[in-house]
Amino acid sequence: MTKRIFSGIKPTGHMTLGNYLGALRRWVEVDQHQSDALFSVVDLHALTVDHDPGRVRRLSRQAATLMLAAGLDPERCTVFVQSHVAEHARLSYLLECTATDGELRRMIQYKEKGARARAAGESVRLSLLTYPVLMAADILAYGTDEVPVGEDQTQHVELSRDLAVRFNQRYGHTFTVPRATHPSVAARVMDLQDPLSKMGKSHASTAGIVYLLDDADTVHKKIMRAVTDSGREVTYDREQSPGIANLLEILAACSEGNPKDLAGVYESYGSLKRDAADAVVELLRPVRERHAELAADGGHVDEVLKRGAERARGMARPRVDAAHVAMGLLPG
Ligand code: AQP
């Protein structure tokens, strides 16, 4: 049987090189060809933190456009917006009745983002605590076998596995137990200005983040200004030399190379940075060009999303209905 794949991107900021190398590129090059795959703009997840409604709407359309521009083919896979398929929220509640508050409070992202919000004197939305359950619903609703994600999402996919197993034990077999898969290089692209932190699209400081829609000049500047250490020798060592390791991984991911082997090729940080910058610019050029074409024809993207949501609904509904009945609710 064909394996089922689900993954998503949340519209919390402009898409980054981390999103591309950690997730989107593999969806395009591998996943959509080998499986029955669904890729979603997971917009409900963008409401878990302070947000501007107009910006979320614009970023959702931009994310969908970039997914198509990068090469997702709606004839091969299902591309849709999460909030257009009510089954996600419906299943999320059923899974909230399966999860415990303790396991959600242990989620690293909740701890980090919650602490940041409290430190800034802001309140923490309840949905920041519960959204990993919604993510489990995103995945489990489709009988997903594999979830191709960057390394930062491992803990959330683990929760989905735990909830699937627990639900099946309590109420009878309903859900496939999914597993996370990661790219072999660049599963965690780091911020160019702070190579100990992930390159994240919602981060406030943008100098260390390469956005997919940055022009060539901006990409060059950001990479040439990347923070490195005070050494001179180019070695691949994530602990001792995280900035250089990050650049080697980025270059390796762009050139299908291996970061360790590439380290031996360079004698200066400057030449490594130049080659990494050129490689990223070339990698992103066709995506930017195709994005401009697609953005000029918004009707096409809307039509793809409409068809995608219809298809996704048809796939999710029988399993969510089954979960509903299995938990003791009367069939509607
Ligand atoms: N830096 C990264 N390196 C590798 N993979 C990454 N991903 C994200 N950042 C990196 C992967 O991209 C997919 C979509 O990510 P997302 O939209 O869930 O998260 P984000 O881009 O990191 O956005 P935020 O709002 O900045 O996130 P957080 O919540 O971390 O603050 C996922 O497969 C992700 O692994």
Residues whose N, C-alpha, C, O or C-beta is under 5 A from the ligand:
A	BS01	AQP	G8 I9 K10 T12 G18 N19 G22 A23 P148 V149 G150 E151 D152 Q153 A186 A187 R188 V189 M190 K198 M199 G200 K201 S202 H203
